[in-house]
Amino acid sequence: MVTFGLGVCPGQLLAHPIKTSNSVSLSKLVNYGLNLNPRVLSAVADVKQAEKNVEINEGRYWPSVSLSAGPANGIKVNDKVVYDATISYTLYDWGALDSELDSMNAEARKALHHSRQIRSEVGLDIINSYLDIIQAQQKHELIKEYQQRIGSVEKLANIRAEGGYSDRAEISRVRQARYFSEQQWQQADSELQQATLRLQMLIQRPVNELPAPPSNYARLGKLLPSIKQQESLIKHSPQYMQAQEEVNVLNSDADSTFAQQLPRLVVQGSSQRREIGGDMTRDQSVAMRVQASFNNGPSSFDMGGAKKLQAQAAKWDLQYAQLDMDRDINTQRTMLRNLAQQRTSLNQQVESSTAMLSAYHEQFSAGLTTVQTLLDSEQERFGLRTQYLTTSIDMLRIPYQISSELGILDSVLEAQSNER
C-alpha cells in the first residue's frame, strides 16, 4: 500500500512551516472563515435589510396621516395659525398590499437562501485551499524521496565512471533528472504558497496549523446522503430554494399588479382650519372614496398577465434547476467511484514499479542495464505516485463539493468531526 507523509520541507518551503494536527478540526477551520469572510457578512447584511424592508412595509396596514400647519399669511408676529390634517385608511384593495408583502417576504427568504449558498461556496473554497496545501506539502515529500533515489543512481553512475565502465554522459543524464526534480519542487512550492495565501485571505488569519486530512476515504463518502435522500435534499438546497422563491416573488407581483388596477375602497377623514374672508373657519369631514388609477390606459389590465407569464417561465427554470443539480451530483458520484478504482490501480502500478526498479538496480550493478533505463523507470514511478496523490486528494474534494451543492456542508463537517 502506498502512503504519503505529511512533513514539511526545509527553509526553501515557507518561513513558518505549516503543521498538521488531529487537535484542529476542519469544521472549526471553516467556521473561522465563515465568521469573518466579507462575502458571508455581506450576504447576512442583505438578509437583515430584506427583513427590515418587510417590517417597514407592514406599517402600511395602519392608517396614513398627513398634517400641515403654519401662519395664515406668511411669517408674521401674532399671525393666525391654519392647519390641514387628513387621515386615510384602505378598507379593501383586492389583496394588493397582502400580495406586495408576500413578494417582500419571498425576497427575504430568497436572500436567506442566497446567504446559505454563499456560506456553502466560501466553506468549499476554504476546504479546497486547505486540500491544495496538503497536496502541495505531500508532493514535496514525493519529490524529496525521488531526489534521494536519483542520488542513489548518481552514486552508482560515479562508481562506474571512475572504474572506466562508462563515460561522463551517464552523469549528465543523472544531472538532467535532478534538474527535473528541482523544477518540480519549485512548481510545488509556488502552488503551496498560493494556496496558503488563499486560505489566509479566506479565514482572515495566519495559517500556522491545519487539521490532518481524513485517512478513511470510504468513510467520508458514507457521510453523503443516499440516492433516495438526494431528491429531497435537492428541493431544500440553496440553489433550488432561491429558484422557488423567485417563482413566489413573481406570482405575488402578478397578483399585486392585477389588484392595483381595480378600484380600492378608502375611508378618509379631514379637519381644516383656514381663513375665509378674514375669519378663521374650521371644517371636518368623513367620506368613503373609491379610488383607481390606470397609468397605461386599457393595457393596464394586461400587466398582471405579463407578470404571470414571467412566473410561468420561472417555474420551468425551477424544474431545470432540479434536473441540472440531480445530473451534476450523480456525475460527481460516478466520478468518485471511478477515482476509487483508479486509486487502486495506481497503487498496484506503484508497487509493481518499485519491484521492477529493485531488479533494475541489481542489473545495473552487474552491468546488464543502463543509467537511462534506471532514470526513466524512476521518473515513471514518480509520475505514478504523483497521480496517486492527485487522485487521493480529488476523492476528498468530491464529497465536500456534493455537500456544498446540497447545502449540507455544515452537517457533514460536524459529523466528520464527531468521528475523530
N, C-alpha and C positions, 0 to 999 in steps of 0.2 A: 504494500500500500504506500502511495506517495503522500508525504506530509510536508508542510511548509512551516518553518519557524517564523516567529513574529518579532525577531530582534530588529534593531535599527543599526544603520551604518555609521561609520566613524564621522569625524568632523565635516567631511565634504557633503554630508546629507543636509542637516539643519543645525542651526546654532543650539537649539534645545530639542533633543530627541523626543519623539512622541512615544510614550509608553502605553501599553495596553494592560488592562486590569479587569478582573471579574467584579471588582467593587463598584465599578461605574456601569450603569445600565444604559442601553441605547434609548430607552424610554425617557430617562432623565435628561440625556443629551438633547433629544428632540424637544422636550419641554422647555429647556433653557432657551433654545432658539425661538420657539413659538411665543414665549412671553415677551421677547424683546424685538422680534422681527418687524420692520416698518410695514411690510405688506399686510401682515396679520393685524397690526394695530390700526392700519387704515381701514381694513375691512370691518373691524369691530366698530370703528367710529361711524362707518356707513350704516351699520345696523342700528346704532343708537339714534342717528339722525332720522332714519326711516320711522323708527318707533316714536320719536318725538313729533314727527310730522303727523302721524295718526292721532296722537294725543292732542295736538293743537287743533286739528280739524274736527275732532269730536265736540269741540266747543260750539260748532255751528248748529248743534241741536238746541242751543239756548237762543232766546230772542235776541235780535240785533238791535242795538240802541245807537242813535246819533243825537248829538247835543251841540248846539252852538249858542253863544251868549255874548253880549257886548253893548257898548253905548249905542244909543239910537242914532246919534248924529256925529259919529266920529269920537275922537278923544277930546272930551270937554269936561271941565270941572262941574260936578253936580249934575251931569247929564243923566237922562233916564236910561235904564237898562232894559234891553229887549232880549228875548231868548226864543229858541225853537227846539223842541225836544220831540223825537219820533221813536217809537218802538214798533218793531215789525217781527212777526212770527209766522213761519210757514206751517200751515195746518196739514197740507197734503201736497206732495211733489212727485207722486207716482214712483217713489223709491229712488229718486235721483241722488239724494245725499247718501242714502244707505249704500248705493252702488259705488259712489265715489270713495266712501270709507272702505268698502270691501276691496276696491282696487288698491288703496293705500296699504291696507293690511297685507294684501298679497305681495305688494312691493317690499314690505318689511320682511315678510317670510322669505322672499327671494333673496334679499340682502343677507339674511341669516344663513341660507344655504350657500350663497356665494362665499361667505366667511368660512363655512365648513370646507369648501373646496380650496380656498387659499391656504387654510391650515394643513390640509392634506398635501397640497403641492409643495409648500415650504418644508413640511416634515419629510417628504420624499426627497427634496433637494438636500436636506441635511444628511439623510441616510446615504444617498448616492455619493456625496462628498466624503463622508466617513468611509464608505467602501472603496472609494478611489484612493484614499490614504492607505488603507490596509493593503490594497492591491499593489500600490507602488512600493510600500515597505517590504512586502513579501517578494516582489520582483527583485529588489535589491539583494535579498538573501539568495535568490536563484543565481543572480549574476556573480555574487561572491563565490558561491560554490562552483560555478562554471569557470571563473578565473583560477580557482585552486586546481581544478582538473587540467586547465590549459598549462598551468605551472608545472604539473607533473609531466605532461608531454614535452614541455620545453627542457626539463632536466634530462629526459631520455634522448632528446634530439642533440643536446650538447655533448652527452657522452658519446653518441655515435659520431658526431663531427670531430671530436677530439681524438677518437680512435681511428679516424680516417675511413670510416664506413659510409659517410655521406658528405655532401658539400654543404655550404652555408645556405643553400636555398631552403633547406628544411627549417632552419632558424628563422628565415624571413617569413615563411608561411605561418610559423607559430606567432611571430610578432603581429602579423596581419590579423590573426584570430584574437590576439589581445586587444588590438585597436578596435575590433568589432565589439568586444565586451565593454570597453571604455565608452564607446558610443551608446551602447545600450544602457549603461549606468547613467550617463548624462541625461538621456531621454527619460528614464525612470525618475531621476532626481527632479527634473523640470515638472513632470506630472505630479510628483509628491508636493512640491512647493505650491503649485497652482491649486491643488485640491485642499491643501492646508489653508491657503488664503481664502478660498471659497467658504470653507467651513467656519473660519473665524468671522467672516462677514455675516454668515447666516445666524450664528449663535451669539454674536456681539461680545466675544470674549476670547482670550488666547487659548489655543489648543495645547494643553500640557499632558493630558491623559485621555485615553479613549477606551471604550469597552472592548473586550475581546470578542472577535467575531463568533457567531454560532458554529459549533463543531458538528452538530447533527443537522444535516441538510434536510433529511426526510421529515424530522420533527417540525421544522419551520414550515414546510409545505402543508403539514397536517393542521396547522393553525388556520389555514384558509377555509372558507365555508364550502360546503358540498355543492354539487351542481344544482340540487334541489333548492338549497338555501339561496343560491346566487340570484335566482329570478326575483325573489322577494327583496333582497338587498339592493338590487339594481333600482327597484322602484322607490327605495329610500335613500339612494345615493345623492350627493350634492348636485351632480350634473342633471340627473333626471328631475329632481325636485325643483330646480330652477326653471327647467322647461315646463313643468307642471304649473308652477306659479305664474309663469308668463301667460299660459292659457287662461288662468283665473283672472289675471290683470286685464287681458283683452276682453274677456266675457263681461267683466264688471264695467269696463269702459263703454262697451256697446250698450249695456243696459242703461247706464247713466246718460249716454248721448241721446238715446231714444226718449228717455223720460224728460230730458231737458227741453225737448221740442213740444211737450204737452203743457197745457195751461196749469199753473200752480194756484192753489187756494191759499191766500195770505190774509191774516188779520193785522190791521195797522191801527195804532193809536198815536195821536199827536197832541201836543199842547204848545201854544204860541203866546207870546206877549209882544205886541208890536204897537207902533204909534200910527194912529189913523186920524187925520185932521187935528193934530196936536194933542189928542187924547190917547192914553195908553189903553189898549184893548187886549183882553185875554180870550183865546179860542181853544176849545178842546173838541176832539172828535175821535170816534172809534168806527172803523169801517172794515168791511170784508172786501177783498180785492181778488180778481182773477188776473194773473199776470202770465204773459207768454212772450217769447222772443223768437223771431225767425230771421237769423242773420244771413242765411243763404237762400231765402225765398222758399219755394216749394221743395227744392232739393235738400232742404234741411232734414226732411224726414228720411232721406236716403243715407244719412251719415251713420245712423245706427246699423244699417245693413252692411255698410262698408267695414265697420268695426267687427261685425260678426264674421265676415269673410276672413279678416285678419286672424280672428280667434280660431277659425277652422283650419287655416294654414298652420297655426301654431300647434294644433292637435296632431297634424301629420308630422311636424317636426319632433313632437314628443315621442311618437311611435318610432320614428327613425332613430332618435337618441337611444331608446331602449334596445333596438336591434343592433345598433352600432356598438354599444357597450357590451352587449352579450357576445357579439362576434369577436371584439377585441380581447375580452377576458378569456374566452375559450381558446383563442390563438395563443395567448400567453401561457395558458395551462399546457397546451400541446408543446410549446417551446420548452417548458420546464421539464416535461417528460423526455424530450429529445436531448436536452442538455445532460440529464442524468445518465442516459445511455452513452452519450459522447464522453462524459467524465469517466465512466467505467472503461470504455475502450481506450481512452488516452492513458489511464493508469496502467493498463496492460501493456500498451506500447512503450511507456517509460520503463517499466520493469524489463521488458524484452530488450530495449535499447541498452539498459545498464548491463545486462548479462552479456550482450554482444560486445560491448566495449571492454569488458573484462577479458574476453577471449582475444580481442584485437591487441590489447596491451601485452599479453603473453606472446602473440605472434610478432609484435613489433620488437620485443626484446630478443626474439630468435631471428630477427631479420626477415620475417616472412610477409610483412606488410609495410606500408609507408606512413610517414607523418601525415600526409594529406588525407589518407583514409581515416586515421585517428581523429584529425581535426574536423573532418566532415561529419563523422559519427558523433563527436562531442557537440557540435553545433546543432545537429539534428535532435539530440537528446535535450539540449537546452530549449530548442523550439517547442518540443513536445511538453516539457514542463511548464513553459510559459502559456501554452494553450490550455493546459490543465488548470493553471491558476486562473486564467480568464474565464474559463467555463465554470469553475467553482464560484467565483465572485458573481457571475451572471445568474447562477442558481440562487444566490442570496437576494439579488435585486428583484427578481420577478415576483416573489410573494409580497414584497413590500409595494411594488407597483400595482398589483391587483388590489391590495388592501386600500391603497390611496385612492384608486379609482372608485371603489365601492364606498369610501368614506368611513372605513372601519380601521384605519391605521392605528389610532389610539388604542383600541381594544386589543389588536394583535400585538402591539408593543408591550402592553400591560401583561397579556398572557405569556409573552416570551420572557418578561422579567420575572414572573412568578415561577417559571420553570427552572430558573437558575439555582 
